[in-house]
Amino acid sequence: MRVSFSKMVLFGFLAFIMICGLAFYAGVLTKQSLEDYKEDEKSPHLVVRDTAEEKTSDSKSSSQPHIKVDYANEEWTTHGGDYFNRRFSELDQINIETINQLKPEWVTSLGSSLDMKFSGEATPVVVDGVMYIATAENDVLALDAKTGEKIWEYRPQIEEKLDTVCCGWTTRGVTVGEGLVFAGLLDARLVALDQKTWEVVWETEVANWEEGYTITSTPLYYNGKVYTGVSGGEYGIRGRIMAYDAEYGHEVWRWYTIPAPGEENGDTWPDDEHKNWLHGGAPVWNTPAVDPELGYIYFVTGNTSPDLDGSKREGDNLYANSIVALNAETGEYIWHFQQVHHDIWDLDPTNPVILFDVGINGETRKALGEAGKTGWIYFLDRTNGEPLIGIEEKEVPQLAEQKTSPTQPFPKGDSFVPQGLTEEDVKRDLGEAFEGKFGSIFTPFWDEPITLKPSAFGGANWPPSAYSPETEYFYVLGTDAYVALSRQDEDAYEEGGMWIGSIFVPVNDAPVKGTITAMDVKTNTVAWQVVWDTNAYSGVLATAGDLIFVGHNDGRLIAFNAKTGEEVWSYKMDAGANAPSVTYEIDGEQYLSIFAAGNSLAGSVHGDKVYTFKLDGKWNGKPLDASEVSKGQQAAKAEKGEDTTGKTADTYDLGFSVYEGNCLSCHGNMGENGHNGPNLQLSEFAESYANVIDRVKNGGTTMPAFEANLSEEEIAAVAKNVNEVLTKADE
């Protein structure tokens, strides 16, 4: 067939026009895509990957009913024992009848985090016979779970001058998935290590620690993603939770805990020239729970910023102080429940959320429980966030200067710590010389100090609770302590600087008590309670052997009858037991492990050992040494150089060095705004050099004694720093 030249030209011209049109259209789409991406970067609820195709795909559906959530058994595979964070094990070889035969089988020294600024709070994870444990210095070690022998270690370099940590250096542990070990580091990095070789597979910077962001929580691995939040509510951050691709480490979605003006609930923050919503706090520093059937993840958000000054942030300040449910696949908001509106008391929830199913009024309910600093447990229906038992909004005292909320949520049932003071309490605990004002939960304050309960320490703090399906009890640890609060004028927000807006003042020499409480989840009432003369600060493990295990500040691991609260066994270790214990099975034998390393805020003795027990354990009394960096392994710890604390000729430099390593986490930078120690700038007691020397040597109500840990020269230098520098810093 012949084709004329003119037709060839015509067809060629038409083809050229079509190609140009397609190219132009592709260019428009590309430009629009880039513009949309830029807008997403600015958006406070960034969703990097959220297509309709993925939502409808079976492999990417938010609901994953084929993923079963069983109670922990032979292994302890997640931070909370299972995806529901229940911390209950079906193992029952160690039980009420056999508990007296429980003895140490092996003890391993990890060789780090001995300074007082460190707090050992990590939950071990046990998978395929290997235990993965993290120290407060963020070292990660793999140990043979049967013998305690070291398999490998990863010792990252954390900036020694990192100073954007409110409450001491710590981490709550690591998680495992897809042959990788995931760790959140204190300098806001998320790393994935090869499960067998320790090698870094990928690393990503979640945020900039110099802007106030840190990571203290254990990441959550679920369905191909790794989830982590950020700490830093005291530093004026904007809280967020992120999902990362587990294989490659790129961010999949991000959800900010503070909505922007114009977004849903954005009007709960003032939209003014100060833009406080951009640095309003609401951190996420606990490990989420996940319900695969619903496809939701659940977590709680922390305090507003500035913590104690509500005058700058009129409104409820969502989503701070809230339980939040998101679509696990896309990060889409599902529901929230705010525990404290417009918080000015630092009563933010910090305890991990627990999911469980329970029969109420003849109907099986999908439940959720979270123990608050307020001293209440908030039980909700996890499908929609509605109260499971009942929560009433009640009117509370008002103060115009603080722009207080007119009402606060009051759960029906019992509180697990006292929530107010009586005249009798004041006379008994504070003395007849006390002339200050006092109140109860939600009493507002301004320039004049008011003494209250609960304190900012809790109620319940970070130590995880547990749920037993056998007793249907929710086991929670609490702190019963006094705090005095007053508001102070403060400079405007400064990036990376502490921004509290007031003063935390622990009440010197007032008693601090701890509570171990079993709460009936059907009625939210106390089933039994044990009260200690120090705070309960470790976390709970519940087992099918009718036992719960709790650590004590004095180093004891204690077992209680889960039904009655009777103490049935204890073993004293060489450091504070301030981390949760776990249990697992190897070769038909049940083991029980805990990281006993002490805690700066609990004021307990520091150590570095993992203790592991079994029935008729045969430990020879000599700890295994895992402290040395193995040949061929990552030597980042060695690269840091030796600890130079106390190695300086200048007395003031020495005093500052000792203070930074041992005192800062409790008393705060320059002696103010710590979380468990008095404000040294305002302390009349600290104005006496002799008083400071005595207190440093011998300790106090919640302060440990340092005579055995510091030299005479170091004690004299730090006392000089406190007495001559810090007490005069406010002049």
Summary of the structure (lengths in Angstrom):
residues: 731
radius of gyration: 26.8
end to end distance: 101.6
largest distance: 115.4
contacts: 2662
relative contact order: 0.13
helix: 18%
strand: 30%
